[in-house]
Amino acid sequence: MPESESARSVWIAGASRGIGADLHTTLQDKGWDVLPLARSLGQDLTQPDTVTRLLEDRPCPYAWLHCMGDYLEKELLETRKSEWEHLFASNFISVLYAAGALLPRMAAEGGGRFLVFGTSGLSLATGKLRAPAYFAVKSALLSAVKSLARQWAPAGVTINMISPGVIVHEHSHAESAERMADRIPVGRTGDVSDIRGLVELLLDDRGSYITGEEISVDGGLFLQGLG
């Protein structure tokens, strides 16, 4: 953790809407120095040098939140090449570009936090008929998270994945949320406030012994998948 509360800095990819926008406001209110990043704000994080260029005139942040990543509900064999490329660019390649630019610098400064977002049910060994291409790409990302976490743990950098379930906000997939709502054991859909506490835990000293994990926030949605 940085030496003082005022020294805490976090960059949020996908900060213009949904979970990213909420975390921008929440962490700023908690005293973090937040840099919001999004294509609509002028940064294309699917390009290899975007984060590197940002570091040219800014100090390395203590934390990175990767909240961006487009969604697709479509049968696997109907997913077009251009759609695969888009899913990989926004959900996977953009993470690797950020990690390549930031992790060595975080390590050189004594540690940091790197959080990415997956999707609930990712770790279950079940066939996915709802958004199978999206699940496939997020599965690749989870494998990368575990590899990076193992590599950078000795340097004090923790790397984790948060996997939300049905989190309703103005940009969420309304049809999917409506279809899944009655399957959630806690009896309600989630909202962005359900994500905040976990993010804060993983960013501060209380989360310093957690790395390489996928943590679901889904109201028990996929418990039935276990039996």
Backbone torsions as a table, in degrees:
resi	resn	phi	psi	omega
1	MET	NA	140.0	177.3
2	PRO	-55.6	160.7	-174.3
3	GLU	-63.5	-29.6	-178.2
4	SER	-137.6	159.4	178.6
5	GLU	-59.7	-39.4	-176.5
6	SER	-68.3	-20.0	-178.6
7	ALA	-81.9	-8.0	-176.9
8	ARG	-69.3	129.1	177.7
9	SER	-133.6	143.3	179.5
10	VAL	-141.2	136.1	172.7
11	TRP	-106.0	133.9	-176.4
12	ILE	-118.2	112.4	176.0
13	ALA	-83.2	127.9	-176.1
14	GLY	85.1	36.7	-174.0
15	ALA	-86.4	1.7	-173.8
16	SER	-87.6	-11.5	-178.4
17	ARG	-160.6	166.4	173.6
18	GLY	60.0	-138.8	-177.6
19	ILE	-60.5	-41.5	-179.7
20	GLY	-61.1	-42.3	179.3
21	ALA	-65.0	-40.7	178.8
22	ASP	-64.6	-42.7	179.8
23	LEU	-67.5	-33.2	174.4
24	HIS	-56.0	-52.1	-178.9
25	THR	-65.6	-45.7	-177.0
26	THR	-60.2	-50.1	-176.1
27	LEU	-70.7	-34.9	175.9
28	GLN	-61.8	-42.6	178.0
29	ASP	-65.2	-25.3	179.8
30	LYS	-87.0	1.9	175.7
31	GLY	99.6	5.1	176.6
32	TRP	-76.4	148.2	171.3
33	ASP	-88.2	106.4	-170.0
34	VAL	-106.1	130.8	170.1
35	LEU	-110.0	109.7	178.2
36	PRO	-80.3	137.6	-179.1
37	LEU	-130.2	136.9	177.9
38	ALA	-171.1	157.4	177.3
39	ARG	-59.2	-38.4	-179.7
40	SER	-68.2	-17.0	177.9
41	LEU	-98.5	3.7	174.5
42	GLY	103.9	5.9	179.3
43	GLN	-118.1	123.9	175.7
44	ASP	-102.4	100.4	-173.8
45	LEU	-79.7	-1.1	173.1
46	THR	-85.3	-1.3	176.5
47	GLN	-94.3	141.3	-169.8
48	PRO	-65.9	-24.6	-173.4
49	ASP	-107.6	6.9	-175.0
50	THR	-62.0	-51.4	-178.2
51	VAL	-69.1	-37.4	177.5
52	THR	-58.8	-42.3	179.2
53	ARG	-67.3	-36.9	177.5
54	LEU	-62.4	-33.0	-178.9
55	LEU	-76.4	-10.6	-178.9
56	GLU	-66.1	-33.1	-178.6
57	ASP	-126.1	20.8	177.1
58	ARG	-139.8	148.1	172.9
59	PRO	-70.3	155.9	178.6
60	CYS	-63.1	134.8	177.5
61	PRO	-72.9	155.3	173.6
62	TYR	-71.5	-33.0	-174.8
63	ALA	-135.6	149.2	175.5
64	TRP	-127.4	128.9	173.9
65	LEU	-114.3	121.5	-178.6
66	HIS	-105.7	90.6	-175.5
67	CYS	-97.3	-5.0	-177.0
68	MET	-83.1	164.1	177.0
69	GLY	144.4	114.6	-176.6
70	ASP	-75.0	156.7	-173.6
71	TYR	-116.3	149.6	178.3
72	LEU	-148.0	125.7	171.5
73	GLU	-107.8	108.6	-177.1
74	LYS	-164.5	147.2	178.0
75	GLU	-60.5	146.5	-171.4
76	LEU	-57.5	-49.9	-175.8
77	LEU	-76.6	-7.0	175.2
78	GLU	-95.3	-4.3	-179.5
79	THR	-74.1	121.1	-175.8
80	ARG	-77.6	159.9	179.0
81	LYS	-55.0	-44.7	-179.0
82	SER	-63.6	-33.4	178.9
83	GLU	-71.9	-40.3	174.5
84	TRP	-59.9	-45.9	-178.3
85	GLU	-62.0	-40.0	179.6
86	HIS	-67.5	-43.1	178.9
87	LEU	-62.1	-44.1	179.7
88	PHE	-66.6	-40.4	-179.1
89	ALA	-63.2	-46.1	-173.5
90	SER	-80.7	-31.2	-174.2
91	ASN	-100.8	-22.8	-171.5
92	PHE	-124.1	-59.4	-175.9
93	ILE	-61.6	-38.9	179.6
94	SER	-60.7	-34.4	177.2
95	VAL	-66.6	-44.4	-178.7
96	LEU	-65.2	-37.3	176.8
97	TYR	-62.7	-44.8	179.5
98	ALA	-64.4	-44.2	-179.7
99	ALA	-61.6	-42.4	-179.5
100	GLY	-61.9	-35.7	180.0
101	ALA	-79.6	-36.6	-169.0
102	LEU	-96.7	-39.9	-171.2
103	LEU	-60.2	-43.4	177.7
104	PRO	-61.8	-35.7	179.8
105	ARG	-71.9	-41.9	175.8
106	MET	-58.2	-44.4	-179.7
107	ALA	-61.7	-41.9	-179.6
108	ALA	-64.4	-26.1	-179.2
109	GLU	-95.5	7.4	172.8
110	GLY	100.5	0.9	176.9
111	GLY	141.0	175.3	-179.7
112	GLY	176.0	-175.8	-178.9
113	ARG	-130.2	135.7	180.0
114	PHE	-134.2	110.8	-177.2
115	LEU	-117.6	135.2	175.4
116	VAL	-124.9	164.9	-179.3
117	PHE	-113.1	133.0	175.7
118	GLY	-109.4	-136.0	178.3
119	THR	-154.1	142.2	-175.5
120	SER	-59.1	141.5	-179.6
121	GLY	89.8	1.0	-173.6
122	LEU	-61.4	-39.6	-173.6
123	SER	-82.6	-10.5	-179.1
124	LEU	-72.1	137.0	-179.9
125	ALA	-83.4	60.7	-179.5
126	THR	-125.8	152.6	175.2
127	GLY	-72.5	136.9	-177.9
128	LYS	-107.5	116.0	176.5
129	LEU	-94.1	-23.1	176.8
130	ARG	-90.6	117.4	178.4
131	ALA	55.0	52.2	-175.1
132	PRO	-64.2	-35.4	179.1
133	ALA	-67.1	-41.0	177.8
134	TYR	-61.3	-45.9	178.3
135	PHE	-62.2	-38.8	-179.8
136	ALA	-62.4	-43.1	-179.5
137	VAL	-68.2	-42.0	178.6
138	LYS	-66.4	-31.5	175.7
139	SER	-64.9	-40.5	175.6
140	ALA	-61.9	-39.5	179.3
141	LEU	-64.9	-40.6	179.1
142	LEU	-62.1	-41.2	176.6
143	SER	-60.1	-41.6	178.8
144	ALA	-65.8	-40.3	178.6
145	VAL	-57.9	-45.1	-178.7
146	LYS	-66.1	-39.2	178.6
147	SER	-66.2	-45.1	179.7
148	LEU	-65.7	-39.1	-180.0
149	ALA	-61.4	-41.8	178.9
150	ARG	-65.6	-39.8	-177.7
151	GLN	-67.9	-40.0	-170.0
152	TRP	-102.1	-3.6	178.6
153	ALA	-57.7	-42.0	-179.9
154	PRO	-61.5	-20.6	180.0
155	ALA	-91.4	2.9	177.3
156	GLY	86.8	12.9	178.4
157	VAL	-101.9	121.5	175.8
158	THR	-98.2	142.4	-176.0
159	ILE	-134.5	119.1	-175.4
160	ASN	-138.8	161.5	176.1
161	MET	-118.1	131.6	171.8
162	ILE	-103.1	127.0	-176.9
163	SER	-115.1	98.5	-179.8
164	PRO	-74.2	152.8	170.1
165	GLY	-92.1	-128.5	-178.8
166	VAL	-85.2	94.7	179.2
167	ILE	-106.7	113.9	-173.1
168	VAL	-92.8	125.6	172.1
169	HIS	-150.4	179.3	-171.1
170	GLU	-65.0	-18.8	-179.6
171	HIS	-109.9	7.7	-179.1
172	SER	-77.0	165.9	-177.1
173	HIS	-80.0	96.4	-170.3
174	ALA	-61.9	-41.9	-178.9
175	GLU	-61.8	-44.0	-179.8
176	SER	-65.1	-42.6	-180.0
177	ALA	-61.3	-43.0	-179.6
178	GLU	-65.1	-38.8	-177.8
179	ARG	-69.9	-32.9	-174.4
180	MET	-92.8	-14.6	-168.4
181	ALA	-55.5	-43.3	-175.0
182	ASP	-77.9	0.2	177.5
183	ARG	-95.4	-4.0	-173.0
184	ILE	-86.3	117.7	-174.5
185	PRO	-57.2	-34.9	-178.5
186	VAL	-74.6	-6.2	172.5
187	GLY	87.6	14.6	178.0
188	ARG	-157.1	159.3	169.3
189	THR	-77.8	162.7	178.1
190	GLY	-92.1	167.9	170.2
191	ASP	-135.1	175.8	-171.4
192	VAL	-61.2	-25.5	179.3
193	SER	-64.4	-22.8	179.7
194	ASP	-72.4	-13.6	-178.9
195	ILE	-92.2	-26.6	-166.9
196	ARG	-59.2	-47.7	-174.4
197	GLY	-61.1	-41.2	179.4
198	LEU	-65.2	-42.3	178.7
199	VAL	-59.8	-47.2	-179.6
200	GLU	-61.3	-39.4	177.7
201	LEU	-60.8	-48.6	-175.9
202	LEU	-69.7	-22.5	-179.2
203	LEU	-83.3	-25.6	-175.0
204	ASP	-104.6	-171.5	-173.8
205	ASP	-63.2	-26.4	179.5
206	ARG	-63.3	-22.9	-179.7
207	GLY	-102.7	13.4	-172.4
208	SER	-71.1	-13.3	-179.1
209	TYR	-104.8	13.0	179.8
210	ILE	-113.5	118.7	176.1
211	THR	-154.4	151.3	179.9
212	GLY	73.2	19.5	-174.8
213	GLU	-105.2	149.6	165.4
214	GLU	-107.2	120.4	-176.9
215	ILE	-116.8	118.8	-178.5
216	SER	-86.4	140.5	174.0
217	VAL	-126.5	88.1	-168.1
218	ASP	-143.2	11.1	179.7
219	GLY	64.1	21.5	-179.3
220	GLY	82.9	17.1	-172.6
221	LEU	-52.6	-42.0	-174.0
222	PHE	-101.8	14.5	176.8
223	LEU	-61.7	-35.5	-179.7
224	GLN	-65.1	-20.3	178.0
225	GLY	-71.2	-10.8	179.7
226	LEU	-95.9	2.2	178.0
227	GLY	143.7	NA	NA
